[in-house]
Amino acid sequence: MAAELLLDTGAFVALVDRSEAAHDNCVAALDNWTGAIVTTEAVLTETLYLVGPEWTAQRVCLEFILRGAFQLVPSSHASLRRAAALMEKYRNVPMDFADATLVALAEELETEWVFTLDRRGFSTYRLGRRKAFQMIP
């Protein structure tokens, strides 16, 4: 079975907004993924904000979660503490809260796979002390 794939905001927006330049690449990348796709509430919130206030765009995002295409993993106290520590560690990048929750989740799930358009951030972040993320698309 394939590892979990972490879904980041930029890729999520590109999936639901056909006008995004990366839309086709993101759709193709998902077609080739066989494992579970997971994300955090912070990423969902950020995505809903970025697609705009129109209900039709926001509904598409929520339907991905509601129909089970993406699994929403709620934060625990431990994961929030870890996210805060990561934001402190990477404050010069800087690391936003959504990214911090994904890195904390990656460590918890022991996966290095991330579905992101944020090459700068996720090429800088490390799992544990040294392990780099594997990014798609």
C-alpha positions, -999 to 999 in steps of 0.1 A, spaced: 0 0 0 12 35 -8 21 60 18 -2 89 27 0 120 5 -2 153 23 -23 179 5 -11 215 6 -32 246 -1 -18 256 -34 -23 222 -50 -58 220 -35 -67 254 -50 -53 244 -84 -74 212 -83 -107 231 -78 -99 262 -100 -96 253 -136 -81 287 -144 -51 280 -123 -19 274 -143 -11 242 -124 -46 227 -127 -38 201 -154 -6 190 -137 -23 187 -104 -51 166 -118 -26 144 -136 -6 139 -104 -37 128 -85 -46 103 -113 -13 85 -106 -16 84 -68 -29 52 -52 -27 59 -15 -47 80 9 -47 117 6 -47 136 39 -48 172 49 -54 194 79 -81 218 90 -57 247 86 -51 238 49 -89 234 43 -95 268 59 -67 285 39 -80 269 7 -116 280 13 -104 315 18 -82 315 -13 -109 302 -36 -130 332 -26 -164 338 -10 -185 322 -37 -203 292 -24 -199 272 -56 -161 272 -53 -162 265 -16 -187 237 -20 -163 219 -44 -135 220 -18 -158 207 9 -172 179 -14 -136 165 -18 -136 160 20 -172 150 24 -171 123 -2 -139 109 12 -115 118 -16 -93 136 9 -92 127 46 -93 156 71 -71 150 101 -79 172 131 -51 187 151 -43 174 186 -26 193 214 6 175 207 4 183 169 -3 220 177 27 221 200 48 205 173 35 230 147 44 259 170 79 245 175 83 241 137 71 277 131 98 289 155 124 267 139 116 279 104 106 315 112 132 328 87 116 309 58 89 318 71 67 288 77 30 295 79 5 276 102 -9 254 75 25 242 64 35 236 100 4 214 106 13 194 74 49 188 86 37 178 120 12 154 104 39 140 81 60 132 112 30 116 129 21 95 98 58 89 89 53 100 53 75 122 33 51 127 3 35 161 -1 12 174 -29 23 210 -31 32 239 -54 53 254 -26 87 241 -37 106 267 -17 90 258 16 89 221 13 124 218 -1 136 236 30 115 218 57 129 185 70 112 156 88 129 148 120 163 162 115 173 154 80 147 136 58 136 157 28 101 158 15 92 141 -18 70 166 -38 44 160 -64 36 173 -90 
